[in-house]
């Protein structure tokens, strides 16, 4: 599925076999099964592309991640009131993942920051807020395993620099990043639930123009904390 999904032009069975290091016979069997279930589609030229069943599984993933319907309602309200896209994030399988979102008209669309996105923890305010809940040793092991890719020239790419940034965020009462994930974009995040169980920790973030974060950081924090309080109440029910 990964090999086919990474090839929008489609792959033949032999190409899939080479990429996955399978025998052609095994690949034919797997592809026939996936095609029968709707997870891949065979085109007239003999290549295979991802099928519509993937969309159904994604919708189920989104529903499972976001929790009660009141969660997305509150995110949409915050996005409408501020104009900023809002996101929830948590640890999923040890990784930092976006679990819910509501788009705001004043935030440029970001195709990657959707429920299920689990990269760039060190470069997003959402990720930083969760990383800050770890001990220093846990955080360094996390960064060693998943790396610190440079998404822009402003991305922090050393654990020492990130630790210093997280400490500043703790003092500020809000984790931020400016141009570290996307140029011309900023993000701010606060805790919603800081549980002893890592998998139950939840953070709230919003993405906005850098100038607005720099000029109105206290207002942004106040609004985020108010929304976080409402979300914590909903999640506790």
trRosetta pair geometry for C-beta under 8 A, 3 or more apart (Angstrom, degrees):
i j d omega theta_ij theta_ji phi_ij phi_ji
1 4 6.0 -58 -146 41 30 106
1 5 5.9 29 157 -20 66 113
1 34 7.2 -173 -77 -131 87 143
1 39 6.5 -55 -105 159 112 123
1 40 7.6 -142 -108 -58 69 104
1 50 7.3 67 -158 -109 79 98
1 54 7.9 151 -160 -96 118 117
2 5 5.7 -58 -141 40 28 111
2 6 6.2 22 162 -16 64 111
3 6 6.2 -62 -148 37 25 106
3 7 6.7 1 158 -2 60 117
3 11 6.5 -33 138 11 100 166
3 16 5.5 129 106 -135 140 74
3 19 4.4 130 -136 109 133 137
3 20 5.6 -92 -30 -55 150 97
4 7 6.1 -79 -151 46 30 100
4 10 7.6 1 -151 -137 84 48
4 11 5.8 -122 -106 28 68 116
4 16 6.6 0 -63 -105 88 116
4 40 5.7 -54 177 -111 169 120
4 48 5.6 -54 -126 110 127 101
4 49 6.5 158 176 -140 102 26
4 50 5.7 141 123 -63 109 72
5 50 5.2 49 -94 -61 75 130
5 54 7.8 142 -97 -123 116 158
7 10 6.3 -114 123 25 103 3
7 11 4.9 67 87 -44 155 102
7 15 7.9 152 -159 132 176 133
7 49 7.8 -127 96 -110 79 71
8 49 7.1 36 -159 -132 40 114
9 47 7.1 -35 134 152 67 163
10 43 5.8 -63 -109 15 164 132
10 45 7.4 121 90 73 149 110
10 47 3.0 95 135 136 123 126
10 48 5.8 151 -157 60 92 26
10 49 4.6 -66 -90 -58 89 88
11 15 4.1 -133 -167 92 96 123
11 16 5.0 120 121 -57 130 81
11 19 7.2 -57 -148 6 156 140
11 47 5.7 127 51 -155 13 94
11 48 5.9 -35 63 52 70 83
12 15 4.7 97 51 6 75 103
12 16 7.1 -137 95 -4 40 85
12 46 5.6 17 -114 126 95 103
12 47 5.5 -67 -64 -99 58 68
12 48 7.6 119 -114 4 19 84
13 16 5.6 -53 -149 36 33 112
13 17 6.3 38 151 -23 65 105
13 24 6.5 81 132 -155 105 83
13 27 5.3 141 -175 122 87 116
13 28 5.6 38 -165 -83 147 69
13 31 5.6 -116 -110 10 97 162
13 48 7.4 73 -67 -10 63 123
14 17 5.5 -50 -148 33 33 116
14 18 6.6 33 154 -19 64 102
14 24 6.0 -9 -103 -113 70 112
14 27 7.8 138 -88 86 26 152
15 18 5.8 -52 -149 34 33 109
15 19 6.3 26 156 -14 66 109
15 47 8.0 -2 36 -125 137 92
16 19 5.9 -61 -146 41 30 107
16 20 5.9 4 164 2 68 117
16 22 7.5 -16 126 45 81 119
16 27 5.3 150 97 -161 106 130
16 31 6.6 118 70 -72 163 125
16 48 7.0 -2 -49 47 137 126
17 20 6.4 -72 -139 50 22 94
17 21 7.9 95 168 -81 54 2
17 22 4.9 -102 -139 74 69 83
17 23 6.6 -39 -153 135 121 15
17 24 4.8 -33 -85 -90 168 56
17 26 7.6 123 -120 66 100 85
17 27 4.0 -104 -79 -24 91 156
18 21 7.6 19 -176 -73 27 42
20 27 6.9 142 58 -98 128 110
22 26 4.6 -119 177 84 111 120
22 27 4.7 134 98 -58 127 93
22 30 7.4 -38 174 11 170 141
23 26 4.6 92 58 8 86 102
23 27 6.8 -154 91 -6 44 88
24 27 5.6 -58 -147 39 33 113
24 28 6.3 39 154 -25 67 101
25 28 5.9 -49 -151 29 30 112
25 29 6.8 28 152 -17 61 105
26 29 5.8 -58 -156 35 34 112
26 30 6.4 27 152 -15 69 108
27 30 5.7 -56 -144 40 34 108
27 31 5.9 30 160 -18 69 110
28 31 6.0 -58 -141 40 25 108
28 32 6.2 28 159 -21 63 108
29 32 6.1 -56 -149 33 25 110
29 33 6.7 23 154 -16 61 107
30 33 5.8 -59 -154 36 31 110
30 34 6.3 27 153 -15 68 108
31 34 5.6 -54 -144 40 33 110
31 35 6.1 34 156 -20 67 107
31 40 6.4 -61 -152 68 76 149
31 48 6.1 -125 -153 -60 119 165
32 35 5.8 -55 -145 38 28 111
32 36 6.3 32 155 -23 63 106
33 36 5.7 -53 -148 33 30 112
33 37 6.5 17 157 -8 64 110
34 37 6.0 -64 -147 45 30 104
34 39 4.3 -81 -166 68 87 109
34 40 4.5 44 126 12 116 106
34 51 7.6 169 155 6 87 128
35 38 7.6 50 -176 -69 30 21
35 39 7.6 -89 -67 54 25 67
35 40 5.2 -55 -78 77 68 88
35 41 6.9 117 -131 -105 85 25
35 42 5.7 13 -126 -26 139 101
35 48 7.1 -99 -78 -126 108 121
35 51 7.4 145 -125 -52 48 142
37 53 6.2 -27 136 -18 81 174
38 41 7.8 11 -154 -70 52 82
38 51 4.6 -168 166 139 56 143
38 52 6.1 -52 173 58 111 78
38 53 3.8 115 105 -34 104 119
39 50 7.1 -53 168 -154 59 68
39 51 5.0 143 154 42 8 116
39 53 4.9 -66 -78 66 58 125
39 54 6.3 94 -144 -54 70 83
40 48 4.6 20 169 179 125 116
40 49 6.8 156 -158 79 77 28
40 50 6.1 -64 -107 -118 62 31
40 51 5.1 -107 -55 -23 5 104
41 48 6.7 153 72 -152 38 67
41 49 5.6 -23 58 63 92 80
41 50 7.4 18 12 103 90 21
41 51 4.6 131 -38 -93 86 86
41 52 7.8 55 -50 -11 124 77
42 46 7.1 -20 -169 -142 98 29
42 47 7.6 158 -151 85 57 29
42 48 5.5 -35 -95 -95 59 79
43 46 7.1 -41 76 28 73 20
43 47 5.3 -6 44 63 113 77
43 48 7.3 -173 5 -90 82 26
43 49 6.5 48 -34 0 114 105
50 54 5.1 -6 172 -12 116 152
51 54 6.2 134 74 -9 57 93
52 55 5.5 -38 -169 23 61 114
52 56 7.2 61 140 -17 73 96
53 56 5.4 -49 -157 32 48 115
53 57 6.5 45 149 -17 72 101
54 57 5.9 -57 -153 38 34 108
54 58 6.3 36 149 -23 67 106
55 58 5.5 -53 -148 34 33 114
55 59 6.6 36 153 -21 65 101
56 59 5.9 -51 -152 32 32 110
56 60 6.7 31 150 -16 63 104
57 60 5.6 -54 -152 37 36 113
57 61 6.4 42 148 -24 66 103
58 61 5.4 -50 -151 33 35 116
58 62 6.5 38 151 -21 66 101
58 116 7.3 -66 -142 -29 88 155
59 62 5.7 -50 -149 33 34 113
59 63 6.5 32 154 -16 65 105
60 63 5.8 -55 -148 38 32 110
60 64 6.3 31 154 -19 66 108
61 64 5.8 -59 -147 38 29 109
61 65 6.2 26 157 -20 66 111
61 115 6.7 162 120 128 97 115
61 116 5.9 37 138 -75 139 118
62 65 5.9 -60 -146 37 27 110
62 66 6.2 13 166 -16 65 114
62 100 7.6 103 -166 -104 78 66
62 115 4.7 114 -112 75 79 156
62 116 7.6 -65 -75 -30 70 103
63 66 6.5 -61 -138 34 24 102
65 92 7.6 -32 -118 -84 103 144
65 97 7.6 -103 -136 121 131 121
65 99 3.8 -154 171 -160 109 85
65 100 6.2 -178 117 -53 100 76
65 115 5.2 158 70 -162 154 122
65 116 7.3 -126 -48 -58 158 66
66 71 5.4 179 164 89 86 132
66 72 5.5 21 171 -54 143 102
66 88 7.0 117 -128 51 69 137
66 99 6.1 166 -80 143 49 85
66 100 3.7 98 -115 -89 94 119
66 115 6.9 -61 -55 -104 96 143
67 71 4.8 81 75 -19 102 152
67 99 8.0 49 -13 140 92 125
67 100 7.5 -68 24 -45 86 142
67 234 7.7 119 121 128 128 105
67 235 6.2 -6 167 -111 164 85
68 71 5.3 120 69 -16 71 95
68 234 5.7 -141 64 168 133 104
68 235 7.4 -161 17 -92 111 48
68 237 7.1 17 -42 67 161 114
69 72 6.3 -56 -162 38 49 101
69 73 6.3 52 143 -22 73 108
70 73 5.2 -54 -146 39 39 119
70 74 6.2 41 156 -22 70 103
70 234 4.6 -152 102 -139 121 132
71 74 6.1 -59 -155 34 27 106
71 75 6.6 24 150 -15 63 107
71 88 7.0 -20 175 -32 119 158
71 100 6.0 -33 133 -177 119 177
71 231 6.3 64 -130 -137 79 94
71 234 5.7 173 -73 118 69 143
71 235 7.0 62 -88 -68 114 86
72 75 5.4 -51 -145 38 38 114
72 76 6.2 41 154 -21 68 104
72 100 5.9 -129 -86 -167 82 126
72 102 6.5 139 -163 -67 71 109
73 76 5.9 -56 -150 36 28 110
73 77 6.5 30 152 -21 63 105
74 77 5.6 -51 -148 33 34 113
74 78 6.5 34 153 -18 65 103
74 227 6.4 143 160 -158 106 88
74 230 5.4 -177 -141 115 141 123
74 231 5.7 -175 100 -78 152 81
74 234 6.6 -146 -16 -17 144 153
75 78 5.8 -55 -150 36 32 110
75 79 6.3 31 152 -18 66 107
75 86 4.7 -160 -158 91 86 122
75 87 7.9 73 -145 -79 129 16
75 88 6.9 -90 -84 -28 134 102
75 100 6.1 -162 -33 132 162 113
75 101 6.9 -169 164 -174 147 18
75 102 3.8 155 130 -5 99 125
75 227 7.8 88 -98 -176 48 129
75 231 7.9 55 -58 -89 79 123
76 79 5.6 -54 -145 38 32 112
76 80 6.2 32 155 -20 66 106
76 102 4.3 -149 -79 -143 54 146
77 80 5.8 -55 -147 37 30 110
77 81 6.2 25 157 -17 65 109
78 81 5.9 -57 -143 38 29 108
78 82 6.1 -2 168 8 66 114
78 84 7.8 -48 140 69 88 89
78 86 4.9 51 93 -45 122 159
78 102 7.1 117 60 68 87 135
78 206 7.4 -120 142 -86 120 125
78 223 7.2 131 -149 161 100 103
78 227 4.6 31 -90 -108 138 145
79 82 6.7 -72 -137 52 22 89
79 83 7.4 37 177 -138 56 5
79 84 6.4 -119 -128 79 62 47
79 85 6.0 20 -123 -116 115 33
79 86 5.1 -126 -64 5 89 102
79 102 4.2 -141 -14 117 142 106
79 103 6.3 96 -168 93 150 23
79 104 3.9 -146 -164 -71 87 90
80 83 7.8 23 -165 -69 19 43
80 104 7.4 -148 -60 -116 27 86
81 223 7.7 -167 106 -153 122 127
82 86 7.9 96 50 -54 129 108
82 104 6.3 -35 86 -133 83 154
82 106 7.6 -106 132 41 69 129
82 206 6.8 -11 100 -158 154 154
82 208 7.8 -72 150 -88 118 126
82 223 6.2 111 -78 157 130 157
83 104 4.8 113 159 170 30 115
83 105 5.4 -62 -151 58 84 81
83 106 3.4 52 143 -1 113 121
83 107 7.4 155 138 -17 69 77
84 104 4.4 62 84 55 10 160
84 106 5.9 -45 -74 71 54 105
84 107 5.3 81 -149 -45 54 116
84 206 4.3 57 128 178 131 117
84 207 6.2 175 -173 67 96 46
84 208 4.5 -40 -113 -76 124 98
85 101 6.5 7 178 -174 102 104
85 102 6.8 -177 -151 91 61 50
85 103 4.9 -23 -108 -132 102 46
85 104 4.5 -138 -53 20 46 86
85 107 3.9 -101 -1 64 99 155
85 110 7.6 -160 69 22 167 105
85 113 7.8 104 129 104 142 131
85 206 6.6 154 83 -153 47 67
85 207 5.0 -6 62 45 101 102
86 101 6.8 168 89 -151 51 57
86 102 5.2 4 53 52 94 93
86 104 6.9 76 -16 -31 75 114
86 204 6.8 -11 -171 -171 103 93
86 205 7.1 158 -156 86 56 46
86 206 4.9 -29 -99 -95 69 85
86 227 7.2 -93 -143 153 150 162
87 98 5.4 -57 -166 -139 121 106
87 100 7.0 156 -157 85 50 55
87 101 4.8 -10 -104 -102 74 88
87 113 6.6 -71 -90 168 146 113
87 126 5.7 -48 99 -83 126 144
87 204 7.3 152 82 -158 51 47
87 205 4.7 -17 61 63 100 95
87 206 7.2 170 16 -84 77 35
87 207 7.4 49 -9 -19 116 98
88 98 7.3 109 77 -163 50 61
88 99 5.1 -58 101 66 98 92
88 100 4.2 22 36 48 115 97
88 101 7.4 -141 21 -65 69 50
88 192 7.2 -17 -132 -4 98 154
88 202 6.1 -17 -167 -169 104 102
88 203 7.1 151 -157 79 54 48
88 204 6.0 -25 -100 -100 67 63
88 205 7.9 169 -86 21 20 77
88 231 7.4 -177 -98 -163 122 152
89 96 6.2 23 172 -179 122 87
89 97 6.4 174 -151 88 80 38
89 98 5.4 -48 -95 -101 89 46
89 99 6.1 144 -116 6 30 88
89 126 4.1 106 -6 176 151 116
89 127 7.1 -93 159 -68 162 49
89 129 7.5 121 68 64 122 113
89 130 6.2 -102 118 -36 114 130
89 189 7.7 -24 31 -140 124 139
89 202 7.3 147 76 -157 42 55
89 203 5.0 -19 61 61 93 97
89 205 6.5 21 -2 1 117 117
90 96 7.9 -167 107 -145 18 57
90 97 6.6 -24 65 61 59 83
90 99 5.4 3 21 -18 99 141
90 130 7.2 152 -136 -103 28 135
90 199 7.1 61 158 -171 113 46
90 200 7.7 -51 -155 -173 129 11
90 201 6.0 158 -139 86 83 61
90 202 5.0 -31 -81 -100 108 63
90 203 7.2 166 -76 16 55 73
91 94 6.4 2 -176 -116 107 14
91 95 6.9 145 -154 70 65 29
91 96 6.3 -42 -97 -92 60 52
91 97 7.4 95 -145 16 18 86
91 130 6.3 158 -54 -170 85 134
91 198 5.0 -18 47 150 158 94
91 199 5.5 -102 83 -102 103 47
91 201 6.3 50 3 53 103 102
92 95 5.9 -34 68 65 72 83
92 96 8.0 90 23 -148 77 10
92 97 4.2 -24 22 19 122 139
92 99 7.1 144 -48 -80 128 108
92 118 6.8 -99 61 -102 110 128
92 199 7.5 84 -97 -137 38 88
94 142 7.8 -163 172 -115 90 96
95 118 4.3 45 137 -177 132 124
95 121 7.6 -148 -172 -51 68 130
95 146 7.2 125 -120 -90 91 144
96 118 6.4 150 79 -152 48 69
96 121 3.9 108 38 -103 143 116
96 126 7.3 147 167 122 119 89
96 127 4.6 99 129 -123 159 84
96 130 5.1 158 -117 72 114 147
96 131 7.1 -44 -65 -50 144 85
97 115 7.9 50 157 -165 100 54
97 116 6.5 -30 -167 -146 116 18
97 117 6.6 150 -152 77 67 43
97 118 4.2 -26 -93 -92 86 93
98 101 6.3 11 172 -50 121 112
98 113 5.8 127 -62 -168 164 67
98 114 6.5 146 94 100 138 17
98 115 5.6 -123 113 -102 89 35
98 116 6.9 -28 69 36 85 32
98 117 4.6 23 22 50 116 95
98 118 7.6 -134 14 -67 68 52
98 126 6.8 36 -90 135 82 163
99 115 5.7 39 -162 -133 23 93
99 202 7.9 -76 44 -130 139 94
100 115 6.0 26 -82 -86 31 114
101 113 6.9 127 -99 135 154 87
101 114 6.4 -104 23 -131 145 47
101 115 6.3 -145 3 -44 98 80
103 107 6.9 -140 -160 67 69 112
103 109 7.1 3 -139 -107 132 76
104 107 4.9 74 68 9 93 107
104 206 7.6 22 4 -156 144 103
106 208 6.8 16 114 -132 110 79
106 209 7.1 -79 160 -16 100 101
107 110 7.7 -54 148 -8 105 102
107 185 7.6 69 -154 -138 84 110
107 206 7.8 -136 -69 177 142 77
107 207 4.7 91 -141 93 133 97
107 208 6.2 -73 -87 -89 95 43
108 182 7.9 -138 73 131 126 149
108 184 7.6 41 1 111 147 111
108 185 6.5 -101 39 -86 114 119
110 113 4.3 30 105 23 124 108
110 182 6.7 -123 -108 -41 123 157
110 185 7.7 83 -69 -140 128 170
110 207 7.1 -17 -4 103 138 175
111 114 7.1 -30 175 -26 41 117
112 117 5.6 101 158 -118 72 138
112 119 7.9 -50 170 52 125 113
113 117 5.6 -97 -122 34 35 164
113 124 7.8 144 -108 -116 119 146
113 207 7.4 98 96 -36 169 149
114 117 5.7 109 51 -29 53 110
117 120 7.9 -16 155 35 109 107
119 146 7.8 -175 -132 -179 63 118
119 149 7.6 -9 177 34 113 135
120 123 4.3 -64 -168 51 92 109
120 124 5.3 76 126 -18 104 105
120 127 6.3 -158 115 -22 62 155
120 149 7.2 -70 -91 62 70 108
120 151 6.1 33 -119 -53 119 142
120 181 5.7 79 176 -123 140 106
121 124 6.8 -70 -137 41 23 95
121 127 3.1 -180 -156 -160 52 129
121 128 7.5 148 163 -51 67 43
121 130 6.9 -78 -153 68 112 113
121 131 5.8 122 154 -51 113 118
121 142 7.4 -61 84 150 154 124
121 146 6.9 50 22 104 120 150
122 127 6.2 -71 -28 120 22 135
122 128 7.2 73 -143 -77 33 79
122 131 7.0 55 -91 -46 61 165
122 143 6.5 70 -68 -114 132 104
122 148 5.0 -33 60 -126 165 89
122 155 7.5 78 110 -174 100 96
122 156 6.1 -120 160 77 106 95
122 157 8.0 105 124 -100 143 37
122 162 5.5 -62 -149 -108 105 140
123 127 7.0 37 47 49 47 141
123 149 7.6 -59 -27 77 136 78
123 151 4.9 89 -168 13 166 130
123 152 7.9 132 -156 20 129 86
123 155 4.9 -27 -109 -129 114 104
123 156 7.3 -178 -93 36 65 75
123 177 6.4 113 173 -161 47 163
123 180 4.7 -160 -158 134 77 98
123 181 4.4 129 137 -82 105 78
124 127 4.4 91 62 9 92 103
124 128 6.8 -156 93 -8 48 85
124 177 6.2 -125 -140 26 22 147
124 180 7.6 -161 -69 90 33 106
124 181 5.1 42 -79 -65 76 146
124 187 5.7 -23 -160 82 72 160
124 189 7.8 71 142 -31 81 139
124 205 7.2 30 160 -161 103 169
125 128 5.4 -53 -144 37 35 114
125 129 6.3 41 156 -26 66 101
125 174 7.9 1 -167 163 128 78
125 175 4.7 156 -159 111 81 92
125 176 5.3 -13 -103 -123 124 24
125 177 4.9 -149 -54 7 79 91
125 187 3.9 -160 10 116 114 97
125 188 5.3 -111 175 -122 170 12
125 189 3.8 165 135 -4 98 104
125 205 5.2 148 89 -132 102 120
126 129 6.0 -54 -154 28 27 111
126 130 7.1 15 152 -7 60 105
126 187 6.8 -62 -17 159 81 136
126 189 4.9 165 -83 -92 43 148
126 203 5.7 153 -151 100 67 125
126 205 3.9 -84 -72 -22 91 151
127 130 6.0 -63 -155 41 35 105
127 131 6.0 32 153 -18 72 110
128 131 5.5 -55 -139 41 33 111
128 132 6.1 41 158 -29 66 104
128 162 7.6 -150 -117 -163 97 95
128 165 7.0 -78 -138 118 137 111
128 166 5.9 -161 -170 -97 98 87
128 169 6.2 132 141 -24 127 172
128 175 4.1 -177 101 -180 116 142
128 177 6.7 152 -13 -44 139 109
128 189 6.7 147 63 50 89 131
129 132 5.9 -50 -151 26 26 116
129 133 7.6 29 149 -23 55 99
129 169 7.6 -126 -87 154 64 143
129 175 4.5 -151 -67 23 76 138
129 189 4.0 -113 -31 119 136 124
129 190 6.7 -166 -126 -114 142 5
129 191 6.2 -175 179 -67 115 66
129 203 4.0 129 103 -136 134 150
129 205 7.0 -162 4 -70 139 103
130 133 5.9 -50 -163 21 41 112
130 134 7.8 44 144 -23 63 97
130 201 6.2 130 -129 115 87 127
130 203 5.6 -117 -54 -11 84 136
131 134 5.7 -47 -166 18 47 116
131 139 5.4 85 -174 -127 91 109
131 142 6.9 -156 -123 87 96 151
131 162 7.4 -43 128 163 150 125
131 166 6.6 -105 101 -99 102 139
132 166 4.6 179 -96 -163 96 115
132 169 6.4 -110 -81 87 151 125
132 170 6.3 175 -166 -66 134 99
132 175 6.4 -157 -19 -72 141 132
133 191 7.6 109 -69 -102 119 123
133 194 6.0 -163 -115 -142 127 96
133 198 7.5 152 112 -124 123 77
133 201 5.6 177 87 -143 173 160
134 138 3.9 -131 -174 92 109 117
134 139 4.3 144 94 -59 128 84
134 142 6.6 -83 -117 -7 176 139
134 198 7.9 38 -89 -118 83 119
135 138 4.6 92 51 8 79 104
135 139 6.9 -149 88 -7 39 88
136 139 5.8 -58 -147 38 29 111
136 140 6.3 26 157 -18 65 107
136 163 6.9 33 -126 -118 99 126
137 140 5.9 -55 -145 36 30 108
137 141 6.5 29 156 -17 64 105
138 141 5.9 -58 -152 37 30 109
138 142 6.3 34 150 -22 65 106
139 142 5.5 -52 -149 34 33 115
139 143 6.4 28 155 -15 66 106
139 159 7.3 136 124 -149 99 108
139 162 7.9 -159 161 112 126 125
139 163 7.5 129 107 -88 146 89
140 143 5.8 -53 -144 39 33 109
140 144 6.2 37 154 -23 65 105
140 159 5.4 44 -113 -145 84 154
141 144 5.6 -53 -146 35 32 113
141 145 6.4 28 156 -18 64 107
142 145 6.0 -63 -153 37 27 107
142 146 6.2 -16 167 17 66 113
143 146 6.6 -72 -130 56 26 84
143 147 7.1 57 -179 -126 58 2
143 148 5.8 11 -162 -53 104 103
143 159 5.3 154 83 -89 162 102
143 162 7.2 173 -94 45 148 158
144 147 7.9 21 -173 -68 16 43
148 155 7.5 164 164 149 86 110
148 156 7.0 -69 -174 109 127 65
148 157 4.6 147 120 -145 116 54
148 158 7.0 -171 86 -53 163 18
148 159 7.5 -148 -46 -58 147 62
148 162 7.3 -128 -121 -42 137 136
149 155 7.3 -36 110 151 52 159
149 157 7.8 -80 126 -115 7 99
150 153 7.3 33 178 -99 119 28
150 155 4.5 167 -141 63 58 131
150 157 5.3 -26 -72 -74 92 129
151 155 4.9 123 34 -69 73 140
151 180 6.7 76 59 150 112 54
151 181 5.2 3 96 -141 156 40
151 182 7.2 -55 144 -62 123 45
152 155 5.4 132 51 -28 62 92
152 179 5.7 -108 100 161 158 79
152 180 6.2 -157 47 -150 110 22
152 181 7.1 19 -2 73 111 6
152 182 6.9 132 -45 -132 130 11
152 183 5.2 151 -123 -59 139 82
154 178 7.0 -78 153 94 155 67
154 179 4.4 67 35 107 154 100
154 180 4.9 -103 108 -88 98 60
154 183 7.9 130 13 -97 117 72
155 180 4.8 111 -98 -166 55 78
155 181 7.4 93 -94 -74 100 39
156 161 4.4 -159 -156 112 107 117
156 162 4.9 142 125 -73 137 75
156 165 5.9 -110 -61 -11 163 150
156 180 6.5 -10 -3 -142 78 133
157 161 7.3 31 47 47 42 138
158 161 4.6 87 64 7 92 103
158 162 7.0 -164 90 -6 47 86
159 162 5.6 -59 -147 40 34 111
159 163 6.1 40 155 -25 69 104
160 163 5.8 -50 -148 31 29 113
160 164 6.7 28 154 -16 62 105
161 164 5.8 -56 -154 36 32 111
161 165 6.4 32 150 -19 65 108
162 165 5.5 -56 -147 38 34 113
162 166 6.2 35 155 -21 68 105
163 166 5.8 -54 -146 36 29 111
163 167 6.5 33 153 -21 63 104
164 167 5.8 -53 -152 32 31 113
164 168 6.7 32 150 -18 63 103
165 168 5.7 -53 -154 34 34 112
165 169 6.5 35 148 -19 65 105
166 169 5.4 -52 -150 36 36 115
166 170 6.5 42 150 -23 66 100
166 175 7.0 -12 -125 -113 63 112
167 170 5.6 -48 -150 30 34 113
167 171 6.7 32 152 -15 64 102
168 171 5.8 -55 -152 37 34 109
168 172 6.2 31 150 -18 66 112
169 172 5.4 -59 -142 41 33 112
169 174 6.4 -100 -161 98 82 34
169 175 3.8 30 -160 -101 146 64
169 176 6.5 -178 -106 13 101 66
170 173 7.7 36 179 -70 28 33
172 175 7.8 137 69 -74 118 29
172 176 7.3 -50 102 -3 158 110
172 217 7.7 -61 -171 162 122 132
172 221 7.7 -140 151 -91 90 145
173 190 7.3 8 152 -115 71 108
173 221 6.1 74 101 -162 105 139
173 225 7.9 -9 153 -71 114 130
174 188 5.4 5 166 -171 120 104
174 189 6.8 151 -167 69 73 37
174 190 5.4 -44 -112 -74 79 91
174 217 7.3 176 71 -180 142 95
174 220 7.4 124 179 105 164 98
174 221 4.5 -115 -44 -108 148 106
174 224 6.8 102 -121 65 122 146
175 188 7.1 153 84 -157 51 51
175 189 4.8 -20 64 61 100 95
175 190 7.6 172 21 -76 77 40
176 186 6.8 -3 -172 -178 100 103
176 187 6.8 163 -153 88 55 53
176 188 4.9 -15 -101 -102 84 75
176 189 7.6 176 -78 18 40 70
176 213 6.5 142 -148 176 129 136
176 217 7.4 -45 -72 -132 152 113
177 180 4.1 -83 -176 33 117 124
177 181 6.2 77 114 -11 141 96
177 186 6.7 -179 92 -152 52 62
177 187 5.2 6 52 52 91 95
178 186 4.5 -11 -110 -108 69 102
178 210 4.9 83 -151 -128 103 110
178 213 6.6 -160 -92 79 103 140
178 214 7.3 47 -104 -58 146 102
179 182 7.2 -92 -136 90 44 39
179 183 5.3 30 -145 -122 95 47
179 184 6.8 71 -101 -14 93 26
179 185 6.8 128 -88 53 49 53
179 186 7.0 -23 -27 -79 59 70
179 210 6.4 2 -38 -79 94 139
181 185 6.9 -63 75 86 91 115
181 187 6.8 16 24 -1 132 134
182 185 4.2 20 82 36 106 129
184 209 7.6 -36 171 -135 72 72
184 210 6.9 -117 -159 -7 33 114
185 207 5.9 -2 -178 -173 111 107
185 208 7.8 137 -160 73 69 23
185 209 7.3 -72 -118 -109 47 36
185 210 7.0 148 172 -44 5 86
186 207 7.1 157 85 -156 43 59
186 208 5.7 -33 71 72 93 70
186 209 6.8 28 21 132 101 18
186 210 4.2 123 -35 -95 118 61
186 212 7.7 -166 50 61 129 79
186 213 4.2 -108 113 4 152 150
186 214 7.7 -165 -72 -31 168 80
187 205 5.6 15 180 179 106 118
187 206 7.0 178 -148 88 65 38
187 207 4.8 -26 -96 -101 87 71
187 208 7.5 138 -94 21 38 67
188 205 6.5 168 87 -150 39 71
188 206 5.9 -8 57 55 86 82
188 208 7.4 -13 7 23 102 112
188 213 6.1 170 -42 -130 117 118
188 217 7.4 164 -101 -141 146 76
188 220 5.3 86 48 142 164 130
188 221 7.0 -106 168 -76 140 66
188 224 6.3 -125 115 -48 110 156
189 203 5.2 32 177 164 117 120
189 204 6.5 168 -150 87 71 43
189 205 3.7 -28 -92 -93 96 91
189 206 7.8 169 -80 15 56 54
189 224 7.4 -170 -142 -168 22 149
190 203 6.9 173 89 -157 30 82
190 204 5.8 -14 61 61 78 92
190 205 8.0 160 17 -82 53 51
190 221 6.9 110 -62 -147 130 72
190 224 4.7 133 9 131 124 120
190 225 5.6 -79 139 -79 172 68
190 228 5.2 -92 97 -45 114 155
191 194 4.8 0 -172 -52 145 104
191 201 7.5 -60 -143 -166 100 93
191 202 7.6 103 -168 84 62 56
191 203 5.7 -56 -109 -106 44 77
191 204 7.8 54 144 18 7 80
191 228 6.8 90 95 -167 41 145
192 202 4.1 -48 68 102 116 101
192 203 6.0 176 4 -111 89 18
192 204 5.1 95 -54 -25 110 99
192 228 4.5 -140 -99 -153 71 89
192 231 5.0 -47 -145 94 130 122
192 232 5.2 -173 178 -67 76 85
192 235 7.1 83 144 10 120 148
193 200 6.2 -81 127 145 130 82
193 201 6.0 -163 98 -138 80 37
193 202 4.3 49 34 31 99 97
193 232 5.7 150 -68 -120 81 90
193 235 6.2 -96 -45 96 137 148
194 201 5.8 27 -125 -127 41 97
195 198 7.8 -144 86 -58 90 12
195 200 3.8 -20 54 92 155 114
195 201 5.4 -142 37 -68 81 63
197 200 4.3 57 83 11 107 113
197 201 7.6 -166 92 -28 58 76
198 201 5.9 -41 -161 4 40 116
202 231 7.4 -132 124 133 137 123
202 232 7.9 173 70 -93 124 71
202 235 6.6 -148 16 -102 162 173
204 224 5.9 169 104 -167 114 92
204 227 6.1 -176 170 103 160 108
204 228 4.7 -147 19 -87 140 91
204 231 6.3 145 -70 29 131 157
205 224 7.9 7 -119 -136 24 129
206 220 7.0 -143 64 -163 128 103
206 224 6.3 -134 0 -90 115 107
208 212 5.0 -90 150 78 120 125
208 213 5.6 140 82 -52 113 94
208 220 7.1 -130 25 -116 155 132
209 212 4.7 83 68 6 89 107
209 213 7.4 -164 91 -7 47 85
210 213 5.8 -60 -151 36 36 109
210 214 6.1 28 158 -16 71 109
211 214 5.9 -58 -145 40 30 108
211 215 6.1 13 162 -6 66 114
212 215 6.2 -62 -136 46 27 100
212 216 5.7 -29 179 33 66 114
212 220 7.6 114 136 -65 89 124
213 216 7.0 -83 -124 60 16 72
213 217 5.9 50 175 -87 62 77
213 220 6.1 -3 -123 -24 67 165
214 217 6.8 0 -132 -45 17 102
216 219 4.2 -38 177 40 99 119
216 220 5.7 109 115 -27 87 92
217 220 5.6 -56 -147 37 31 113
217 221 6.2 32 155 -19 66 106
218 221 5.7 -52 -146 37 31 112
218 222 6.3 35 154 -21 64 105
219 222 5.7 -53 -148 34 31 113
219 223 6.4 27 156 -14 64 107
220 223 6.0 -60 -151 39 28 108
220 224 6.2 26 154 -18 65 110
221 224 5.7 -57 -144 39 30 110
221 225 6.1 28 159 -19 66 108
222 225 6.0 -57 -147 37 26 109
222 226 6.5 27 154 -20 62 106
223 226 5.7 -53 -148 34 31 112
223 227 6.4 27 156 -13 65 106
224 227 5.9 -59 -149 40 31 107
224 228 6.0 35 152 -23 67 108
225 228 5.4 -51 -142 37 32 115
225 229 6.4 40 155 -26 63 100
226 229 5.8 -50 -154 28 30 113
226 230 6.9 26 151 -13 61 103
227 230 5.8 -56 -154 37 36 110
227 231 6.3 33 151 -18 68 107
228 231 5.6 -56 -145 39 32 111
228 232 6.2 38 155 -26 66 103
229 232 5.8 -51 -148 30 29 113
229 233 6.8 31 152 -19 60 103
230 233 5.7 -54 -156 32 33 113
230 234 6.6 31 150 -17 66 105
231 234 5.5 -54 -149 37 37 112
231 235 6.1 30 156 -16 70 109
232 235 5.9 -58 -143 41 29 108
232 236 6.2 30 156 -23 63 111
233 236 5.9 -61 -149 34 26 111
233 237 7.1 38 152 -36 60 99
234 237 6.0 -49 -163 10 34 115
